[in-house]
Structures are given as C-alpha cells and as structure tokens.
Amino acid sequence: MIPILTPQQMKSADEFAIRQMGILSLQLMENAGKRVVDVLRSRIKNLSKKSAVILCGKGNNGGDGFVVARLLGELGTTVTVVLMEPGGELSPDAKSNLERLNHSIIQSFDRLKSRIGFKADIIIDAMFGTSFKGELTGKNLGAVRWCNEQKGFKIAIDIPSGLNGETGEVVSESFRADLTVTFSNPKIGFYHHNAKDLTGEVVVTDIGLPSDAVEKNSENIFLVERSDIQTILPKRRSNSHKHTVGKVFILAGSKGMTGAALLVSQSAMRSGAGQVILGIPESEYTVVAKRTLEVMPFPLASTHEGSISLAATNEIEKKNEWASIVVVGCGMSQNPETQELIRQIILETEKPLIIDADGLNALAKEISILKKRRSKNVILTPHFGEFFRLTGMSSIEIETNKFDEASTFAKENKVTLVLKGAPTIVATSTGNIFVNPTGNPGMSTAGSGDVLAGLIASLYGQGLSAESAAVTGVYIHGAAGDIAASKKGEMGMIASNIIRFLPTTIQRLQ
C-alpha cells in the first residue's frame, strides 16, 4: 500500500528529507526530471525524432521541466522551452537548472503562439505544482487552453496545472493530460471530482525521497497496488473441499428483480466460493431455478408483491447457522414487510454480513440498529446516493469530504464501508482508507454492484478478513471490468461480462 498525501504533507516530507536527513533538493529535482524522461522513453518510440514543447513556471515544478528539457535534448529530441514568466524570480533550484540550458531553445508564450503552424509531438506541463489553488488567469489560462487544443501527447509533471492537489477542484480550467508523472506518492486531489479526466493515467515514480520522510508525514489514506492484492489473495490448500472454502447464503431478488439475485450468486461462485445458497421468494423460484446450475436456489415465503416475507424468518435463521457469511439486500425490493425482515436480519444475525442495495435502504430508515447488531463483521457497500440516505448528507458534501466522512462512519459504526464511485474507496473500522485504482466508466451499469457484493462475500468465505475481502474484492472487480471494457468497449459491456472475466483476473493475479 502506498500512502496518498495532501500537498502540505508532500511538502513537509520534502522539507524533512532536506533539512533533517541531508538530502539535496537539487538532487531531488534532477531525479524528478530523469523519472519523467524514463517514463517518456517507455511510452514513446524514437524520441530522437520527436519534438517537445515544455511550458515552465517559475517554481520548482518549472525546475523539473528544465531538467526534462536538458535530458530530452541530450537524447536528440527537438525541444522548445516556454518560460511563462520571463522576468519573474525563479526558485533557486529552478534557476540553477535554467542556467544549464541552451538559451536558444527558450522563448516566451507569446512568441510560441505567433509561430504559424507550430506543432509538437509532446506537450509537457511544468507550470504549477501540487500546491496550486484557485484559478488560472491571464497568460497561464491562455497557455493551458492552447495546450489542450494541441494534438500532441500531453504529459503533466507531478500534477496538471489548474487542478487543486488537495480537493480535486478546477475553478477555471486545467491542463488535460494523457499521462501524469507524479513524484514519490500520489496526491489526494487525484481522487476527487473529475480529476481522473484531467490527470489521465497516473504513474507514481520514486525520486529518492526516503520512506521515513513520507511515513512521518502521512496519515491513513493508501493507494492499493497489484502486489498488495497478490499477497492477500486466498490460496487453496491441497486438502480443501467445498465446506472449507466458503459457504455463502444470499438473500436476494423479488418480482422483476431476479437478475440481481442471479448476478450476486454467480459472482460468488465464479470467484471461488465452495457453496452458494440463494434465498429467493418462492413466487420467483421457477424463474431463477431455470437459470442456475451450481448455485442452489432456495424458495422462501413471499409477499403478495413477490418479495421475501417475514414468514420466512425461521428458514432464514437455519441457513444463517450453516453459512460462513450472509449477503442481504440485492434486488429485495422496498416492500415494507421485506424491509422490516431485512432490519430484523441485520439486528439479530450473528454471522458476518454484507449489506447492499435494498438492505441499505432498510438500514437507512433505522440506522440505530447498526450499533445494536450482534454480528461483529459487517460490510456495507453503498454508492453515493445510498450513503447519502445513510448519513443524511448531500451528495456534494460527500464528494467534497468523502475520505473523512467514510472514515468517520466506519469508525463510529464499527463496520467496513465500501463507498462505490470513481474511485471506489474502502474505509475500515480503525479509520484507514484504501483507494482502488482499477475500474472504468463502463462499469456504471445495472448489476455491477451485485457482482461486487457476491465477490466480496466469496473472498470472506475463503478466509479473508472483512477489510481484506473488501479491498481485494473491489480491486478484482475493477480489474475484471477493465478486461471486459477492453473486449466489449465501455459502452457495450454489461455486469455479466464482469463475472465472465473474474476467473481470468484472479488467475492473472495468482
């Protein structure tokens, strides 16, 4: 797990490394420039035949740009450096690196704009660093607009200019990068609002900042990495059997919502659960039974509206005793009797619980039962609208403060919270936040959340903790969605495509 930092934390880590640990700031800048060029060399062939324009501010971000300009020039790239504030006072390290450049490649933005037909293969933004706040104005705004109109490959150094590194807000306009090369640690602003549309792909690079400097100045927010999941992923013992790798009992479905029941149960089976029993309204049993093989559908007393009735309580209790984990809510409807049944299950079930969809709706009407429950391990999987109903906060408030609000809710209610979105985050009862890097907009499709609930349940049943099952499930879910998008396209993929690629995703991680 790699810590995600605020701009102030990143600045403090830099200062600690320089003042307390004797790291030279000029060396950190040199390393930063080298890392950008390394990434460029890995992405763009024949750099010696390419042209690059680098827009540089007067601070250390501009200094990073000067280093990139020098190193690209040494590779044979045709480089143009635009000094955004020709008469401005540069930071000492930026000034030192500017003096190492051939001044014939330096020009003003006005002169660059006047060059009719000017084109560059690579556009590099080194105007503002992570501490930028407010709005771009004047020449800086004009430069960003000019960059965004160009067809070259666009790279932001550390952060796109115009993007607030702490809040992810853009007041006026922002550089739109295809790729952002950020240093040492990802920045918190990358994971708010629509920042991903501005950063493009984010590559985190090591510039030699000691881990002690980072750890001393980081808090409780972490980016999940592939290696973390490979370490956590459950492994089958040679003598395992269906009773030892997870018994999942799922309460799901209602008239017109049997698809949710099928998706959540198939997801659990496809991700390794030993047995899955699917509790559904008896009125919908035939519909579901025709669509299942490995999943065992179990009919339960139903209401007149085709949802699970309170009369099913005794049968549900028996299955709860059998199960390793219970999933409740997917497609169960908002029938008042069914909603009361759900609240009763949340309150009285001692087995680990995953609460999703209509389970969350039932909980929102009587949130106090969460603190009176018997189960020690509860995982909630709301999207922003459902979290709004659980907390009473507006969606804007949640988006602006989602890390704090998710952490506070999880700690106060002693649950693991999976807040679905872009990105999905997992908040634990100890206050840690884990940010997921996988997934794509194509997963904004009906049933995707049902797939996630089944996947997390399966991983818990195979022996992972609630926290690990949630973090791993979210990562695998997004990664399977990425494969689905590559095969079907983001607009054409559906939830069942994600299930299809769960085995492939898990196999690749293993």
Wavefront OBJ file of the C-alpha trace (Angstrom):
o trace
v 0.000 0.000 0.000
v 1.385 3.392 -0.928
v 0.369 6.431 1.173
v -1.672 9.113 -0.593
v -0.615 12.584 0.525
v -2.054 16.063 0.604
v 0.117 18.784 -0.977
v 1.055 20.023 2.501
v 2.073 16.528 3.620
v 4.169 16.144 0.470
v 5.841 19.495 1.133
v 6.525 18.513 4.743
v 8.045 15.215 3.622
v 10.322 17.061 1.194
v 11.393 19.545 3.855
v 12.015 16.793 6.401
v 14.186 14.900 3.926
v 16.160 18.021 3.036
v 16.582 19.559 6.489
v 16.643 16.539 8.769
v 18.083 13.835 6.539
v 20.536 15.817 4.419
v 19.002 15.087 1.018
v 19.951 17.725 -1.567
v 16.893 19.474 -3.040
v 18.758 19.908 -6.319
v 19.278 16.139 -6.476
v 15.574 15.516 -5.910
v 14.806 17.841 -8.832
v 17.333 16.058 -11.035
v 15.800 12.708 -10.104
v 12.316 14.026 -10.857
v 13.325 15.123 -14.338
v 15.019 11.784 -15.003
v 11.902 9.872 -13.959
v 9.749 11.882 -16.377
v 12.145 11.134 -19.218
v 12.297 7.456 -18.227
v 8.513 7.268 -18.487
v 8.595 9.061 -21.847
v 11.172 6.618 -23.180
v 8.983 3.709 -22.130
v 5.906 5.150 -23.884
v 7.195 6.919 -26.991
v 9.494 5.331 -29.554
v 12.218 7.223 -31.411
v 12.373 10.223 -29.077
v 15.352 11.482 -31.072
v 12.984 12.120 -33.978
v 10.283 13.823 -31.913
v 9.628 17.422 -30.945
v 8.591 18.581 -27.474
v 7.380 21.859 -26.031
v 7.730 22.306 -22.263
v 5.848 25.111 -20.520
v 7.679 26.045 -17.326
v 6.644 28.187 -14.370
v 8.995 29.975 -12.004
v 8.811 27.456 -9.132
v 10.255 24.005 -8.612
v 7.725 22.458 -10.997
v 9.247 24.636 -13.692
v 12.666 23.499 -12.499
v 11.616 19.892 -13.076
v 10.648 20.968 -16.591
v 14.100 22.476 -17.194
v 15.727 19.165 -16.212
v 13.399 17.305 -18.605
v 14.293 19.755 -21.374
v 18.032 19.207 -20.897
v 17.751 15.418 -20.768
v 15.460 15.233 -23.802
v 17.872 17.471 -25.694
v 20.686 15.061 -24.876
v 18.598 12.283 -26.442
v 18.214 14.280 -29.649
v 14.646 15.475 -29.156
v 13.876 18.887 -30.629
v 12.970 20.878 -27.525
v 11.245 24.221 -27.081
v 11.086 25.649 -23.550
v 8.418 28.241 -22.855
v 9.278 30.394 -19.853
v 5.866 31.507 -18.614
v 7.239 34.394 -16.514
v 10.401 35.563 -18.303
v 11.001 38.400 -15.855
v 9.887 36.529 -12.764
v 12.187 35.482 -9.976
v 12.808 31.737 -10.205
v 13.233 29.412 -7.234
v 16.954 28.783 -6.553
v 16.901 25.188 -7.863
v 14.856 26.162 -10.924
v 17.310 28.988 -11.687
v 20.245 26.594 -11.385
v 18.717 24.223 -13.945
v 17.655 27.004 -16.297
v 21.280 28.144 -16.454
v 22.269 24.684 -17.719
v 20.033 25.003 -20.784
v 20.963 26.247 -24.233
v 19.142 29.583 -24.181
v 18.394 29.354 -27.901
v 15.601 26.864 -27.117
v 13.878 29.268 -24.684
v 11.076 31.564 -25.781
v 8.005 33.346 -24.468
v 4.458 32.054 -24.770
v 3.502 34.996 -26.981
v 6.245 34.098 -29.421
v 5.194 30.445 -29.393
v 1.601 31.382 -30.241
v 2.786 33.564 -33.131
v 4.544 30.650 -34.834
v 2.029 29.779 -37.534
v 1.529 26.091 -37.992
v 3.673 25.181 -34.979
v 3.158 21.579 -33.866
v 4.831 19.406 -31.257
v 4.700 15.651 -30.775
v 4.880 16.043 -26.994
v 3.351 18.791 -24.820
v 4.710 18.929 -21.258
v 3.079 20.941 -18.473
v 5.534 22.168 -15.810
v 3.755 25.401 -14.917
v 2.360 24.800 -11.423
v 2.985 22.179 -8.749
v 0.731 20.406 -6.285
v 0.326 23.440 -4.037
v -1.672 25.330 -6.683
v -5.054 26.669 -5.526
v -7.619 28.998 -7.048
v -7.996 29.704 -10.741
v -5.760 30.165 -13.722
v -5.868 33.640 -15.227
v -4.265 35.675 -17.965
v -1.326 34.153 -19.799
v -1.399 30.953 -17.718
v -5.036 30.332 -18.623
v -4.274 31.065 -22.250
v -1.347 28.641 -22.195
v -3.473 25.824 -20.756
v -6.151 26.416 -23.390
v -3.515 26.402 -26.112
v -2.078 23.135 -24.805
v -5.478 21.476 -24.661
v -6.091 22.372 -28.305
v -2.882 20.675 -29.456
v -2.886 17.128 -30.814
v 0.425 16.051 -29.311
v 0.809 13.598 -26.425
v 0.248 15.593 -23.250
v 2.157 14.999 -20.030
v 1.759 16.751 -16.691
v 4.732 16.897 -14.350
v 3.535 15.981 -10.835
v 0.006 17.426 -11.380
v -1.935 19.099 -14.211
v -1.829 22.889 -13.878
v -5.187 24.234 -12.731
v -6.084 21.149 -10.678
v -6.235 21.629 -6.910
v -3.935 18.982 -5.447
v -5.968 18.705 -2.256
v -9.607 18.974 -3.313
v -9.505 17.953 -6.973
v -11.412 21.115 -7.864
v -10.902 23.155 -11.018
v -12.068 26.756 -10.719
v -11.427 27.922 -14.276
v -9.693 25.382 -16.490
v -6.993 22.723 -16.220
v -4.368 21.146 -18.399
v -5.798 17.883 -19.738
v -3.065 15.286 -19.578
v -2.881 11.918 -21.248
v -0.355 10.990 -18.582
v 0.668 12.468 -15.242
v 4.063 11.544 -13.833
v 3.837 12.269 -10.121
v 6.661 12.049 -7.628
v 7.108 9.853 -4.562
v 3.399 9.483 -3.732
v 0.007 10.040 -5.365
v -1.781 13.232 -4.360
v -5.189 13.257 -2.675
v -6.686 15.620 -5.264
v -6.332 12.951 -7.948
v -9.212 11.053 -6.337
v -11.847 13.793 -6.097
v -14.457 15.032 -8.570
v -13.469 14.506 -12.227
v -9.727 14.717 -11.638
v -9.115 11.433 -13.470
v -10.323 13.071 -16.692
v -7.558 15.644 -16.254
v -4.663 13.512 -14.993
v -5.100 10.698 -17.492
v -3.010 7.730 -16.481
v -1.080 8.417 -13.278
v 2.422 6.983 -12.907
v 3.955 7.270 -9.435
v 7.755 7.446 -9.569
v 10.476 7.170 -6.945
v 12.753 10.221 -6.832
v 14.809 9.118 -3.850
v 12.721 10.560 -1.054
v 13.369 8.332 1.998
v 10.378 6.282 3.163
v 10.907 7.610 6.710
v 10.227 11.143 5.484
v 6.978 10.038 3.871
v 5.791 7.880 6.761
v 6.434 10.640 9.269
v 4.169 12.983 7.306
v 1.447 10.625 6.013
v -1.806 9.670 7.674
v -4.310 6.928 6.922
v -5.106 7.003 3.191
v -3.478 4.421 0.928
v -3.487 3.516 -2.751
v -3.907 -0.221 -3.317
v -1.282 -1.793 -5.560
v -1.350 -5.006 -7.550
v 1.377 -6.508 -5.344
v -0.821 -5.958 -2.281
v -3.623 -7.998 -3.802
v -1.257 -10.752 -4.890
v -0.123 -11.041 -1.282
v -3.645 -11.027 0.187
v -5.378 -13.309 -2.314
v -6.515 -16.566 -0.636
v -4.681 -19.748 -1.578
v -6.282 -23.198 -1.721
v -4.847 -25.962 0.383
v -4.366 -29.328 -1.284
v -6.947 -30.948 1.002
v -9.595 -28.228 0.679
v -13.215 -29.069 -0.165
v -16.464 -27.204 -0.711
v -17.166 -26.828 3.002
v -13.771 -25.257 3.755
v -13.636 -22.580 1.040
v -16.734 -20.620 1.886
v -20.441 -21.226 2.403
v -22.326 -18.166 1.236
v -26.022 -17.600 1.972
v -27.548 -14.860 -0.155
v -30.944 -13.269 0.373
v -31.803 -11.505 -2.862
v -34.352 -10.919 -5.552
v -38.027 -10.108 -5.902
v -40.567 -9.955 -8.701
v -38.937 -8.128 -11.604
v -35.548 -8.121 -9.832
v -34.423 -11.721 -10.205
v -31.431 -10.563 -12.248
v -29.842 -9.099 -9.128
v -30.151 -12.460 -7.376
v -28.569 -14.289 -10.296
v -25.680 -11.827 -10.619
v -24.720 -11.761 -6.928
v -24.837 -15.544 -6.606
v -22.996 -16.298 -9.861
v -20.306 -13.799 -8.897
v -19.748 -15.590 -5.591
v -19.398 -18.954 -7.336
v -17.126 -17.644 -10.096
v -14.731 -16.148 -7.564
v -14.158 -19.303 -5.563
v -16.964 -19.878 -3.059
v -17.402 -23.552 -2.189
v -21.197 -23.403 -1.917
v -23.787 -20.727 -2.544
v -27.387 -20.969 -1.377
v -29.634 -18.326 -2.870
v -32.694 -17.490 -0.792
v -35.408 -16.085 -3.078
v -39.180 -15.558 -2.903
v -40.964 -18.826 -3.649
v -43.048 -16.949 -6.223
v -39.864 -16.391 -8.264
v -38.290 -19.792 -7.691
v -39.061 -21.253 -11.132
v -37.669 -18.206 -12.915
v -34.388 -18.394 -11.005
v -34.026 -22.199 -10.937
v -34.046 -22.319 -14.735
v -31.006 -20.029 -14.798
v -28.804 -21.708 -12.193
v -26.675 -24.846 -12.089
v -24.012 -24.581 -9.402
v -25.931 -22.075 -7.269
v -28.608 -23.707 -5.107
v -31.852 -21.698 -5.186
v -33.884 -21.957 -2.005
v -37.557 -20.855 -2.000
v -38.756 -18.674 0.848
v -42.229 -17.495 1.790
v -43.160 -14.481 -0.318
v -45.395 -11.453 -0.017
v -48.225 -10.696 -2.438
v -45.819 -8.391 -4.270
v -43.299 -11.181 -4.886
v -40.676 -10.321 -2.268
v -39.402 -12.322 0.709
v -41.891 -12.343 3.590
v -41.450 -12.151 7.351
v -42.912 -15.652 7.396
v -39.549 -16.879 6.062
v -37.758 -15.902 9.290
v -37.295 -19.429 10.702
v -35.945 -20.842 7.432
v -33.560 -17.911 7.106
v -32.233 -18.458 10.623
v -31.436 -22.105 9.803
v -29.493 -21.128 6.698
v -27.672 -18.400 8.624
v -26.376 -21.040 11.025
v -24.996 -23.010 8.051
v -23.326 -20.060 6.343
v -19.826 -18.600 6.608
v -21.247 -15.228 5.560
v -24.673 -13.787 4.729
v -25.446 -11.318 1.934
v -28.664 -9.339 2.197
v -30.331 -6.742 0.023
v -29.665 -7.201 -3.697
v -32.944 -6.664 -5.547
v -35.060 -7.479 -2.465
v -37.454 -4.533 -3.087
v -38.715 -1.839 -0.765
v -41.833 -3.718 0.203
v -42.492 -2.652 3.840
v -42.674 -6.228 5.130
v -39.468 -7.198 3.371
v -37.754 -4.067 4.643
v -38.743 -4.997 8.198
v -37.379 -8.508 7.619
v -34.058 -7.045 6.488
v -33.792 -4.894 9.606
v -34.546 -7.936 11.740
v -31.766 -9.884 10.000
v -29.271 -7.038 10.483
v -30.167 -6.757 14.153
v -30.188 -10.444 15.095
v -27.803 -12.311 12.774
v -24.524 -13.243 14.441
v -22.797 -14.349 11.244
v -20.754 -11.879 9.146
v -22.975 -9.714 6.962
v -22.717 -7.892 3.653
v -25.479 -5.316 3.277
v -26.181 -3.935 -0.196
v -28.874 -2.167 -2.204
v -32.322 -2.633 -0.602
v -30.561 -3.774 2.553
v -29.034 -0.312 2.762
v -32.416 1.287 2.107
v -33.883 -0.658 5.019
v -30.965 0.273 7.247
v -31.225 3.970 6.379
v -34.729 4.097 7.867
v -33.442 2.852 11.219
v -29.694 3.384 11.252
v -29.524 2.912 15.036
v -29.819 -0.869 14.681
v -26.324 -0.923 13.245
v -24.916 -0.233 16.708
v -27.248 -2.778 18.342
v -26.419 -5.644 15.966
v -24.932 -8.988 17.020
v -22.625 -9.554 14.064
v -19.032 -8.475 14.670
v -18.177 -8.261 10.965
v -20.421 -6.113 8.792
v -19.571 -4.806 5.334
v -21.705 -2.075 3.767
v -21.466 -1.427 0.013
v -23.289 1.844 -0.769
v -22.956 4.065 -3.802
v -23.074 7.814 -3.175
v -26.875 8.013 -3.232
v -27.203 5.198 -0.698
v -24.515 6.720 1.500
v -26.441 9.982 1.358
v -29.501 8.173 2.709
v -27.453 6.511 5.437
v -25.871 9.764 6.610
v -28.377 12.446 5.616
v -25.613 14.375 3.860
v -25.913 15.791 0.362
v -24.029 14.155 -2.493
v -21.945 17.324 -2.880
v -20.916 17.213 0.771
v -19.982 13.557 0.434
v -17.936 14.115 -2.715
v -16.055 17.035 -1.178
v -15.349 15.244 2.110
v -15.702 11.589 1.160
v -12.500 10.391 2.810
v -13.298 11.990 6.143
v -16.980 11.078 6.046
v -16.352 7.463 5.066
v -13.695 7.065 7.753
v -15.882 8.645 10.430
v -18.909 6.497 9.543
v -16.894 3.271 9.527
v -15.272 4.045 12.886
v -18.455 5.183 14.612
v -20.455 2.164 13.460
v -17.587 -0.362 13.610
v -18.118 -1.535 10.035
v -16.151 -1.931 6.836
v -17.538 0.586 4.351
v -17.173 0.163 0.595
v -18.128 3.526 -0.920
v -18.627 2.837 -4.611
v -17.620 5.503 -7.098
v -14.744 6.724 -9.217
v -12.660 5.675 -7.444
v -14.214 3.208 -5.026
v -12.801 3.529 -1.521
v -12.812 1.146 1.430
v -12.992 2.607 4.938
v -12.234 0.357 7.891
v -13.400 0.411 11.489
v -9.887 1.510 12.520
v -10.095 4.621 10.342
v -7.889 3.584 7.428
v -8.922 4.402 3.861
v -7.925 2.287 0.855
v -8.317 3.804 -2.611
v -8.850 1.426 -5.514
v -7.018 2.108 -8.811
v -8.877 -0.325 -11.090
v -12.153 0.048 -12.975
v -13.619 2.247 -15.711
v -16.794 4.204 -16.594
v -18.229 1.185 -18.425
v -18.891 -0.374 -15.020
v -21.617 2.227 -14.459
v -24.178 -0.351 -15.479
v -27.065 -2.108 -13.754
v -25.962 -5.120 -11.730
v -22.306 -4.156 -11.336
v -22.816 -3.609 -7.598
v -24.484 -7.013 -7.230
v -21.399 -8.601 -8.772
v -19.194 -6.804 -6.244
v -21.278 -7.942 -3.265
v -21.037 -11.584 -4.317
v -17.319 -11.303 -4.947
v -16.575 -9.814 -1.519
v -18.718 -12.490 0.148
v -16.813 -15.223 -1.648
v -13.427 -13.861 -0.586
v -14.544 -13.542 3.029
v -15.819 -17.109 2.957
v -12.409 -18.256 1.716
v -10.758 -16.910 4.850
v -10.006 -13.235 4.326
v -10.854 -10.639 6.974
v -13.677 -8.192 6.292
v -11.142 -5.482 5.463
v -9.047 -7.679 3.164
v -12.101 -9.172 1.439
v -13.441 -5.693 0.711
v -10.135 -4.290 -0.568
v -9.355 -7.382 -2.645
v -12.901 -7.687 -3.965
v -13.004 -4.077 -5.101
v -9.646 -4.426 -6.860
v -10.571 -7.667 -8.652
v -14.000 -6.292 -9.571
v -12.412 -3.245 -11.217
v -9.706 -5.285 -12.929
v -12.282 -7.700 -14.381
v -14.250 -4.668 -15.532
v -11.141 -3.343 -17.261
v -10.745 -6.604 -19.176
v -14.447 -6.526 -20.081
v -14.089 -2.954 -21.358
v -11.101 -3.942 -23.493
v -13.163 -6.721 -25.082
v -16.605 -5.122 -25.311
v -15.954 -1.389 -25.060
v -17.074 0.774 -22.160
v -20.469 1.485 -23.711
v -21.201 -2.100 -24.652
v -20.194 -4.007 -21.523
v -22.739 -5.311 -19.019
v -22.491 -6.702 -15.489
v -22.406 -10.329 -16.582
v -19.278 -9.514 -18.627
v -17.534 -8.632 -15.363
v -18.470 -12.052 -13.927
v -17.152 -13.729 -17.069
v -13.697 -12.256 -16.531
v -13.432 -12.831 -12.773
v -11.627 -16.191 -13.191
v -9.170 -14.680 -15.692
v -8.462 -11.747 -13.410
v -7.872 -13.941 -10.378
v -5.684 -16.302 -12.399
v -3.502 -13.423 -13.584
v -3.089 -12.188 -10.010
v -2.145 -15.660 -8.809
l 1 2 3 4 5 6 7 8 9 10 11 12 13 14 15 16 17 18 19 20 21 22 23 24 25 26 27 28 29 30 31 32 33 34 35 36 37 38 39 40 41 42 43 44 45 46 47 48 49 50 51 52 53 54 55 56 57 58 59 60 61 62 63 64 65 66 67 68 69 70 71 72 73 74 75 76 77 78 79 80 81 82 83 84 85 86 87 88 89 90 91 92 93 94 95 96 97 98 99 100 101 102 103 104 105 106 107 108 109 110 111 112 113 114 115 116 117 118 119 120 121 122 123 124 125 126 127 128 129 130 131 132 133 134 135 136 137 138 139 140 141 142 143 144 145 146 147 148 149 150 151 152 153 154 155 156 157 158 159 160 161 162 163 164 165 166 167 168 169 170 171 172 173 174 175 176 177 178 179 180 181 182 183 184 185 186 187 188 189 190 191 192 193 194 195 196 197 198 199 200 201 202 203 204 205 206 207 208 209 210 211 212 213 214 215 216 217 218 219 220 221 222 223 224 225 226 227 228 229 230 231 232 233 234 235 236 237 238 239 240 241 242 243 244 245 246 247 248 249 250 251 252 253 254 255 256 257 258 259 260 261 262 263 264 265 266 267 268 269 270 271 272 273 274 275 276 277 278 279 280 281 282 283 284 285 286 287 288 289 290 291 292 293 294 295 296 297 298 299 300 301 302 303 304 305 306 307 308 309 310 311 312 313 314 315 316 317 318 319 320 321 322 323 324 325 326 327 328 329 330 331 332 333 334 335 336 337 338 339 340 341 342 343 344 345 346 347 348 349 350 351 352 353 354 355 356 357 358 359 360 361 362 363 364 365 366 367 368 369 370 371 372 373 374 375 376 377 378 379 380 381 382 383 384 385 386 387 388 389 390 391 392 393 394 395 396 397 398 399 400 401 402 403 404 405 406 407 408 409 410 411 412 413 414 415 416 417 418 419 420 421 422 423 424 425 426 427 428 429 430 431 432 433 434 435 436 437 438 439 440 441 442 443 444 445 446 447 448 449 450 451 452 453 454 455 456 457 458 459 460 461 462 463 464 465 466 467 468 469 470 471 472 473 474 475 476 477 478 479 480 481 482 483 484 485 486 487 488 489 490 491 492 493 494 495 496 497 498 499 500 501 502 503 504 505 506 507 508 509 510
